[in-house]
Amino acid sequence: MRPSVNRPPTPDVHENQEKEPTLQETINIKLIESGEKERLMELLRERLVECGWKDEMKAICRAFIKKKGRNNVTVDDLVHVITPKGRASVPDSIKAELLQRIRKFLVSAAL
């Protein structure tokens, strides 16, 4: 007996099973559900303003715009230029503080 030509193939059993979330995904979900992610983001914003990082990034953007011309720069251009510099210039003390807060959260959440 031949299989029906119009019938779609039977899906693989493994395709229907949902994948377990990774540890990183689980942590992110817990951070969001608890509201801790928003608190950490606010702390990061405050610390970056306090140390002058935000003003430094603004100055880099302004210099780039002045060099290229206001009408010749897109937001994507700015993001491309500033992202590596911005990430590299976040003070280690701020990174350490955020990491400590995340660790504290993970211990309290028993993850």
Secondary structure by P-SEA (a helix, b strand, c coil): ccccccccccccccccccccccaaaaaaaaaaaaaaaaaaaaaaaaaaaaaaaaaaaaaaaaaaaaaaccccccaaaaaaacaaaaaaaccaaaaaaaaaaaaaaaaaacc
